[in-house]
């Protein structure tokens, strides 16, 4: 019998928080890239120690999978998708043999259906690098089942907030909800120093941190209209790396947001957040 099935009010564990984790650039943590990603790697290695207890499963939304409707992976042993290009050969042989959880995938679908959100399942798809690269540090033992949920390709922030809201009950069943992406994702400017885009990243990062730490109604309104934030489209010409944060915020409910990571990488401000 799985933990998802056996939880009762008498044996329920403390509620899991919701996390938004930066996932770095490609397989950056497993390359010779001196000092650039060290602080982020150290942060990710410490994530599991901040949780109230070891999760029974993890549901993750990455900025690297989009579908017409929210879709879950159902493979019992999900493969890895090396969806990065031009990196050293050894980075295409990284391993993260984590199990999946068909039971959790079915529950995710049931919660989305109950909320009136069309959804689907994918038995073939594996975990993309927005999942396995940061999880190789954050959950190194690869012994917590992982299910991935796609973004909806409309990229509608309100829709992703609603998806997170529908999935919030999983937190009371010792399931950790994680969004992975980047709070700055303009690849045209990321890899080189550019004073204008560097300054824009810090401006947007400050706005985003204030929005996340605001009360729920304020936070929801700000994230729904994130495009109106200062420097928003400079930092995110396309918002797929920001939308996992919307899912996380939706699952947070009334729980406050906290900025748990902030760093400057190649001149760009990057943040991580926790709710609850």
N, C-alpha and C positions, 0 to 999 in steps of 0.2 A: 504494500500500500504506500503510495507516495505521500510526502509531507503535505502536498497541496490537498490531498484527500483527508488526511488525519487531523488537521488543525480543528480545534474546537474552542469555544470561549474559555474553557477551563485550562487548556494547555497552550493558548495563544502566546506567542512570543512578542516582544516589543515591536512596534511598527517600524518597518524599514524606511529610511529616508529615500529621497529621489536625488539623483546626481546628474550633473552635466559635466562631462570630462573632456578636456582637449585631447585630441588623438594624435597630434603631431603632424609631420609631413612625411607621407609614405612610410617606409620602414626606418624612420630616422633614428630610433633608439638602438638599432642593431647595426649601425654603421660607424665608421670613423668620421665623426662630425664634431670636432673638439669644442666642448663647452656650450655649443649652441642650444642643445636640448636637455642639458644635464638637470636643470631645475625642474623641468616638466617631468622627466623620468623619475626623479626623486619623489616628487609629489605623487605620481601614479603608484609607485611602490608602497606608499604609505596609506593608500585609500582604504584597503580592507581593514586596517587597524582602527579606523574611525567608525566602523559600523557597530550597531548594538549587539549583533551576533552574526555568525556566518549565515548567509542567505541559503535557502533551499534551492533557489533557482534565480537566474537573472534574465530580465527582459530588456533588450537593448535596441535603441533606434540610432542608426548611423546616418551620416550625411552622404552615404555612398550607395543607397538603394532607393529607387523611386519606382512606384507602380501606379496604375490607375486607381486602385483602391488599396487601403492598408492590407498588407500581406505578411503572414508569419511563416517562418521556417518550421518544418515539421520533422526534419530528419533526426533520427535517433543518434547518428554520428555525423554531424555536419562537416563537409569538407571546407577547406580554406580557398578563398578567391584572392589571388595575387593581383589585385587591380591597381597596380602602380607600374610605372614604366621608366626604363632607363637607369635603374638602380643596380648595385653590384650583384653578381650572380648568386651569392650565398643568401641574399634576402628573398630569393624565390624558393628557398628550401627551408624556411622557418617552419616550425611545427607548433601547433596548439591543439592537442587532441582532446578537446573538451566535448562532453556529451551534449546532445540536445535534450529537449523535453517535449515529446508529443502531447503529454497531458497538459502542460502549461500552454502550449500553442492552441489546444482546443479551448482552454479556458479564456484565452485572449480573444479568440473568435466569438465565444459566447457573450463576453462582456461587450464587445463592439456591436454585435447583433442586437443585444438588449438595448443599447443606446441608439439604435437606428442607423448605425454606420455600416455601410456595405464593406465586406472584407473578403479575403481569400487566403488560401494556404498554398505553400510551395514546398513539395517534398524533395526537390532536387537541389535547390539553392544552398550554398554554403555561407560562411561568415566572411564578410569583406574585411579589408585591412583597417577600416574604421572601427572594427570590433577587435580582431585578434591582435593587432599591434599594441594598442594600449592595455588590453586584458592580459597579455603576456607579462606585463609588469604588475598591473593592479591585482590580478587573480592568477598568479604564476602557477599554482598547483594544477590548474585546469580540471578541478574536481567539482565545480559548481555548474550544473547544466545551464546552457545558454540558448535562448530563443531570440532571433532577430525579427524586428518588425520594420517594414518599409515605411518610407515617407510617401505621402500622396502627391502625385506629380503635378497637381494644381498649384502646389506650393502656397496654399492659403494658410496664413498663420492661425486664423480663427478655427479652421478645421483641425489643425494639429493640437491646439489647446483643448478642443473637445475630445479628441482621441485620448489625450492624457487623462482628462477627467473621467472618461469611461473606464480607464484601466486602474484608477486609484485603489479600488478594493484589493488588488493584488498585494499592496503594501502590508495589509493586515494578515497575509498568509505567508509572511517571511520571504516574499519575492522582492528583489531589489530591481527598481526601474532605473535605467541609465540611458541618457542621451550622450552621444559622442559626436563632436564636430570641432569647429573653431570659431571663436568670436570675431576673428578677422580672417577673411578668405578671398583676397584679391590676388590671384597668382601672378598677375602682370607686374605687381609691385613687391610681392612678398620676399623674393629672393635677392633683392638689391636694396641698398639704402636709398631712400627717396624722402627728403624732408617733409614734403607735402602729405604723402600717404602715411608716413610715420606719425605726424601730428594728428591726422584724421583718425588713425587707429586709437590713439589715446583719448581723443574727444568722444568717439563712439563708445569706447570701453567704459568711460566714466558714466555716460548716460545709461548704458546697459546695466551696470552694477547698481545704480540708483533705482532703475526700474525693477530689477529682480528683488531688491530689498524692500520695496514698497509694499503696503497692504495688498491683499489679493485683488480687489476690484481695480485698484490703480495699476497694479502689475499687469493684469489681463488687458486693460485698455491700452497701456503703453506697448505691450508686445503685439497686440493686434494691429497697431498702427506704427510698427517699428520703422517703416520706410520714411516716416516724417522726422525721425531722430537726426541730430546733426551728424553729418558725414556717413549716414547709413549706407548709401549706395556706393560710396567710395570703398567702404570696407567689405561690402557684399554686393558685387555686381549681379550675382545670383545667390539666392538665400538658402540653398540646400544645407549648408554647414551650420546655419543658425537655427533651422527648424527643429532639430532634436531638442533644443532648449525649450521650444514652445510645448512639445509633448511633456517634457519634464515639469514645466511650470503648471501645465494643466493637471497633472497627477498630484501636484503639491497641495491643491485645495487651499485651505486657510493657513497652511504652514508657511512660515517666513522663509525667505531666501537669504542665503549668506554667500558672500564671495569667499571661496576657500582656497583659491589659487589665483595669483596674478604675477605675470612675468612680462618681460620685453624680449622678444625673440627676433633677431635681425631688424630691430627698430620698431617692431609691431607689438602693440599691447595685446596680450592673450589672457583669458580668464577661465576659471572653473567655478561652478556653483553647487550648492547643496540646499535642499529644502527638507525641513524636519530633522 
